[in-house]
Amino acid sequence: MDRLLESPGVTGVALVDAVTGLTYGAAGDIAEAGDGTDVSELAALIAERLGAAGAEGELESVVTTSRKRQQVLFSVVRPAGDPLVLAAGLDRDRANAALALRGLGDRAGEVLA
């Protein structure tokens, strides 16, 4: 998890069970990444609304922004068990959301090892 903090602007990360909200691991400022329950509820709500709107497939990622920070949620598929969400808090002045998403995607397998 600590390696995820190496990306510019990433201030905190958390690996959360998408169904229960249980946080399996965290690094940095976890308040910036988001509370496990809130992260799982947000991901479920967005997936539900997208499905109601006719979108097909699984939720891959979500980016929310404010003037000072961004939050990135990235779906992590694992071989067995509930899906996971990798949540990251970003300092908007120092981070690039597209690069952060790519970095999370590239390192998603590492967090399960």
C-alpha positions in Angstrom: 0.0 0.0 0.0 2.8 2.4 0.8 4.1 2.2 -2.8 0.8 3.8 -4.0 1.8 6.9 -2.1 4.8 7.3 -4.4 2.5 8.7 -7.1 2.6 12.6 -7.2 -0.2 14.1 -5.1 -1.5 10.8 -3.6 -2.1 11.6 0.1 -3.8 8.4 1.3 -5.0 5.0 0.0 -7.3 2.4 1.4 -8.3 -1.1 0.2 -12.0 -1.7 1.0 -14.4 -4.6 0.7 -16.9 -3.3 -1.8 -19.8 -5.1 -0.1 -19.2 -4.8 3.6 -17.0 -1.6 3.8 -14.3 -3.4 5.8 -10.9 -1.8 5.3 -8.3 -4.4 4.6 -5.3 -2.0 4.4 -4.5 1.6 4.3 -1.5 4.0 4.0 -1.0 7.7 4.3 -3.9 10.0 5.3 -6.8 7.5 5.2 -9.3 10.3 5.9 -8.3 11.6 2.4 -8.9 8.2 0.9 -12.3 7.8 2.5 -14.0 5.8 5.2 -14.5 2.2 4.2 -18.3 2.2 4.7 -18.7 5.4 2.8 -16.5 4.2 -0.1 -18.4 1.0 -0.5 -21.8 2.7 -0.3 -20.7 5.3 -2.9 -19.4 2.7 -5.3 -22.7 0.7 -4.9 -24.9 3.7 -5.4 -23.0 4.8 -8.6 -23.1 1.3 -10.0 -26.8 1.0 -9.3 -27.6 4.3 -10.9 -25.4 3.5 -14.0 -27.3 0.2 -14.3 -30.6 1.9 -14.1 -29.5 4.3 -16.8 -28.7 1.3 -19.1 -25.0 1.0 -18.6 -23.6 -2.5 -19.0 -20.7 -4.2 -17.2 -19.0 -3.7 -13.9 -18.0 -0.3 -12.4 -14.3 0.3 -13.2 -13.5 3.7 -11.6 -14.9 6.8 -10.2 -13.3 10.3 -9.8 -14.8 13.0 -7.6 -13.3 16.4 -7.4 -13.5 19.5 -5.3 -11.4 22.7 -5.5 -8.6 21.3 -3.3 -8.8 17.5 -3.6 -9.9 14.6 -5.6 -11.0 11.1 -4.6 -10.4 8.1 -6.9 -12.2 4.8 -6.5 -10.8 1.9 -8.5 -12.5 -1.5 -8.7 -10.2 -4.5 -7.9 -11.3 -7.9 -9.1 -10.1 -10.8 -7.1 -10.4 -14.5 -7.8 -12.7 -15.3 -4.9 -14.8 -13.3 -2.5 -16.4 -9.9 -2.7 -15.0 -7.3 -5.0 -12.6 -4.7 -3.6 -12.4 -1.0 -4.1 -9.0 0.8 -4.0 -9.7 4.4 -2.8 -7.1 7.2 -3.1 -7.2 10.7 -1.9 -5.3 13.2 -4.1 -4.1 16.8 -3.6 -5.6 18.4 -6.7 -2.7 20.9 -7.0 -0.1 18.2 -7.1 -1.9 15.2 -8.7 -3.0 14.2 -12.2 -6.2 12.2 -11.9 -5.5 10.3 -15.2 -2.1 9.3 -14.1 -3.4 8.3 -10.6 -6.0 6.1 -12.2 -3.4 4.5 -14.4 -1.1 3.9 -11.5 -3.8 2.4 -9.4 -4.7 0.1 -12.2 -1.1 -0.9 -12.8 -0.6 -1.7 -9.1 -4.0 -3.2 -8.3 -2.6 -6.7 -8.5 0.2 -5.8 -6.1 -2.2 -4.9 -3.2 -3.6 -8.5 -3.4 -0.2 -10.2 -3.2 
